[in-house]
Amino acid sequence: MKANDVPANYLACEVPQSCVLIVEPDARHARELSEYLGRQRVQVVVEARGDDALRRLATLAPAVVLIAVDAPGLGGQEFCRRVRA
């Protein structure tokens, strides 16, 4: 599957304390994580690329970010460096 096949479940988090941003280029993995967390009543936002996820943080306040180390556009380690800066 291509990175842009990853479904976005929600556009924004209604309750930031129960929101998770998933950054995963593999659509199957993103869907599985999203479905699991959804059953736990956690709101999920999915991005396929690290750079898109970083831009999303400007309008989103997730409680947790799950990012693939090898996410396209901006890998997990660089993503974390930029968020901390």
Protein Blocks (a to p, Z undefined) as FASTA:
>chain_A
ZZklpccfbfbdfblmlcccdddfblklmmmmmmmmmmnopacdddfbfklmmmmmmmcc
cfbdcddfklghiafklmmmmmmZZ
